């Protein structure tokens, strides 16, 4: 079995979030997909097989299947472009139908995904307090212009926006306690965010639910964030940039285009870099 290793949302020739990409005539068994994802140890591995005019897609973290993963979708788009040429590729997920476009030109890879529909709602008080305790934060460290929320674009995330960049850099939490909280609450990640300005953000994503302490680039959370900003009337000007992974030494650059229609799909794009092929 050929497994591509592609870092999505790379910062030029460095950084990005590694994903495993498996293109097969048919999908392996659930047990085998989970075993491959655990062996690779990346935050997600994506498995895809041809189906009709598009691809049937599933995503696995080292510990569990996840409904949608943005960075693995970008990696998949890059892999499809390398193998089948530049273009748009319809994708059928477990709970949604989306698409990804891939470009491979002059040795450079890039891709853009269309997310599932978005939604957001205020974070329940009890969940918010539990999350603050987990990260050792107090309510007065949060940014009042970006209130805590449950945000969604194919997967559920808890958003905590902080007032100071230093607070983001100091993120620490107990992974086992975080995994328990995220799984009980049905969260894929907890997104910590700092707004540099109206259109540029810095983020960190705790991904203990998937067996990973921190994700260096999270396209699903960026899509959900973009939908949330639209919901609260943030002056985003139609697009945002998110810098993630900087505090991990894996700087990643994500871009989101935000159409006006409430709840509509978000286009998340970035570059990618081929790491190596594994077997």
C-alpha positions in Angstrom: 0.0 0.0 0.0 1.4 3.4 -1.0 1.0 6.1 1.6 1.9 9.7 0.7 3.1 12.0 3.4 2.1 15.6 2.6 2.3 18.7 4.8 -0.7 20.9 4.3 -0.9 24.6 4.8 2.8 24.8 4.6 4.8 28.1 5.0 6.7 27.9 1.7 9.0 24.9 1.9 8.7 24.4 5.6 6.0 24.0 8.3 2.5 22.8 7.7 0.6 19.9 9.2 1.6 16.4 8.0 -1.1 14.1 6.8 -1.1 10.6 5.4 -2.9 10.2 2.1 -4.0 6.7 0.9 -5.5 6.4 -2.6 -6.9 2.9 -3.2 -9.4 1.2 -5.6 -11.3 0.3 -2.4 -11.1 1.4 1.2 -9.3 -0.8 3.7 -11.3 -2.2 6.6 -12.0 0.2 9.5 -9.5 -1.7 11.7 -6.8 -1.4 9.0 -7.4 2.3 8.5 -7.2 2.9 12.2 -4.0 0.8 12.5 -2.4 2.8 9.6 -3.3 6.1 11.2 -2.0 5.0 14.6 1.3 3.8 13.0 1.8 7.0 11.1 1.1 9.1 14.2 -0.1 12.2 12.2 -3.1 14.1 13.5 -5.0 12.6 10.6 -4.7 10.2 7.7 -7.1 10.4 4.8 -8.3 7.4 2.9 -10.0 7.8 -0.5 -11.4 5.6 -3.3 -13.0 6.4 -6.6 -16.8 6.6 -6.4 -18.9 7.7 -9.4 -17.6 11.0 -10.6 -15.8 11.7 -7.3 -14.2 10.1 -4.3 -15.4 8.4 -1.1 -13.3 9.8 1.8 -12.8 8.9 5.4 -10.4 10.4 8.0 -8.7 8.7 10.9 -6.7 10.2 13.8 -4.3 8.0 15.7 -7.2 7.0 18.1 -10.5 7.5 16.3 -12.3 8.3 13.1 -13.2 12.0 12.6 -16.0 13.3 10.5 -14.0 16.0 8.6 -10.4 17.2 8.5 -9.4 20.3 6.7 -5.6 19.8 6.4 -6.0 16.2 5.3 -8.4 17.4 2.6 -5.8 19.9 1.4 -3.2 17.1 1.3 -5.7 14.9 -0.6 -6.3 17.7 -3.1 -2.6 18.0 -3.7 -2.2 14.2 -4.1 -5.1 14.0 -6.6 -3.6 16.9 -8.6 -0.2 15.1 -8.8 -1.8 11.8 -9.9 -4.8 13.0 -12.0 -3.9 16.6 -13.0 -5.2 19.9 -11.8 -8.9 20.2 -11.2 -11.9 20.0 -8.9 -12.7 16.7 -7.1 -16.1 16.0 -5.5 -15.7 14.3 -2.1 -18.3 12.2 -0.2 -17.7 12.2 3.5 -19.5 10.3 6.2 -21.9 13.2 6.9 -21.5 15.7 4.0 -20.6 16.2 0.4 -17.8 18.7 -0.3 -15.1 19.3 -2.9 -11.4 20.1 -3.1 -9.4 21.6 -5.9 -5.8 20.8 -6.4 -3.0 22.5 -8.3 0.5 21.1 -9.2 2.5 23.5 -11.2 6.3 23.9 -11.6 6.8 21.5 -8.6 4.5 23.6 -6.4 1.4 22.2 -4.7 -1.6 24.0 -3.5 -5.3 23.2 -2.8 -8.5 24.7 -1.7 -11.5 23.0 -0.1 -15.2 23.9 0.2 -16.2 23.1 3.7 -19.5 21.7 4.9 -22.1 24.3 6.0 -21.2 26.3 9.1 -23.0 27.2 12.4 -22.1 28.6 15.7 -23.7 29.1 19.1 -22.7 30.6 22.5 -20.6 28.2 24.6 -22.6 26.7 27.6 -21.4 28.2 30.9 -20.5 24.8 32.4 -18.4 23.7 29.4 -16.7 27.1 29.3 -15.7 27.0 32.9 -14.4 23.4 32.5 -12.3 24.5 29.5 -11.0 27.6 31.3 -9.9 25.4 34.2 -8.3 22.9 31.8 -6.0 25.6 30.3 -5.5 27.5 33.6 -7.3 30.6 32.2 -9.6 33.1 33.8 -12.6 34.8 32.2 -10.9 38.2 32.2 -8.2 36.8 29.9 -10.7 36.3 27.1 -11.4 38.8 24.4 -14.9 40.3 24.9 -15.2 41.1 21.1 -14.9 37.4 20.3 -17.1 35.6 22.9 -16.6 31.9 23.6 -18.6 29.7 21.2 -19.3 26.3 19.9 -18.4 26.5 16.2 -18.9 24.0 13.4 -18.0 23.4 9.8 -18.2 19.6 9.5 -16.8 19.0 13.0 -17.4 20.7 16.4 -14.9 23.0 18.1 -14.9 25.1 21.2 -13.5 28.6 20.5 -11.7 30.6 23.2 -10.3 33.9 22.0 -7.7 35.5 24.3 -6.7 39.2 24.6 -2.9 38.8 24.6 -0.6 36.9 22.2 1.5 35.9 25.2 -1.5 34.0 26.6 -1.6 32.0 23.4 2.1 31.2 23.5 1.7 29.9 27.1 -1.0 27.4 26.2 -0.6 24.3 28.4 -3.1 21.6 29.5 -3.2 18.0 30.8 -3.8 15.8 27.7 -5.7 13.0 29.4 -8.0 15.5 31.1 -8.4 17.3 27.8 -9.3 14.1 26.0 -11.9 13.3 28.5 -13.5 16.8 28.3 -13.4 16.9 24.5 -14.9 13.4 24.1 -17.7 14.1 26.7 -18.6 17.3 25.0 -18.3 15.9 21.4 -15.5 18.3 20.5 -12.9 17.6 17.8 -10.6 20.4 19.0 -10.5 23.3 21.4 -9.4 26.4 19.4 -7.4 29.1 21.2 -7.3 32.3 19.2 -5.7 35.8 19.2 -6.8 38.5 16.7 -3.8 40.5 15.4 -6.2 42.6 13.5 -9.6 42.2 11.7 -8.3 39.9 9.1 -5.2 38.2 10.6 -5.4 35.7 13.4 -3.1 33.4 15.3 -4.4 30.1 16.6 -3.5 27.0 18.6 -5.7 23.8 18.5 -5.7 21.3 21.3 -6.6 17.9 19.7 -6.5 15.5 22.6 -9.8 13.9 21.4 -7.7 12.4 18.6 -4.8 11.4 20.7 -2.7 14.5 19.6 -1.6 17.2 22.1 -1.7 20.0 19.5 -2.6 20.3 15.8 -0.2 22.6 13.8 -2.9 23.4 11.1 -6.6 22.8 11.4 -8.6 23.6 8.2 -11.9 22.5 9.7 -11.5 24.8 12.7 -10.5 27.7 10.4 -13.6 27.1 8.3 -15.7 27.0 11.5 -14.0 30.2 12.7 -14.8 32.0 9.5 -18.4 31.0 9.8 -18.5 32.2 13.4 -17.0 35.6 12.4 -19.7 36.0 9.8 -22.4 35.0 12.4 -21.2 37.7 14.9 -20.9 40.5 12.2 -17.1 40.7 12.4 -15.6 43.1 9.9 -13.6 40.4 8.0 -13.8 42.0 4.5 -14.6 38.7 2.9 -11.4 36.8 3.9 -9.1 36.0 6.8 -5.6 34.6 7.3 -4.8 32.3 10.2 -1.2 31.6 11.4 -1.1 28.3 13.3 1.7 26.0 14.6 4.1 28.9 15.2 4.6 28.1 18.8 5.3 24.4 17.9 8.0 25.3 15.3 5.6 24.2 12.5 4.4 27.5 11.2 1.3 27.0 9.0 -0.6 29.5 6.9 -4.4 29.1 6.2 -6.6 31.3 4.2 -10.4 31.4 4.2 -12.8 33.2 1.9 -16.1 34.1 3.5 -19.2 34.6 1.4 -22.1 36.7 2.7 -24.8 34.0 3.0 -25.2 32.8 6.6 -24.2 29.2 7.1 -22.8 28.8 3.6 -19.6 26.8 2.8 -16.2 28.4 3.5 -13.4 28.1 1.0 -10.1 27.3 2.8 -6.9 27.3 0.9 -3.2 26.9 1.3 0.0 25.5 -0.1 1.3 22.0 0.5 4.7 20.2 0.3 5.4 16.6 -0.4 7.4 15.0 2.4 7.9 11.4 1.3 6.1 8.3 0.2 5.8 5.4 2.6 4.7 1.8 2.3 
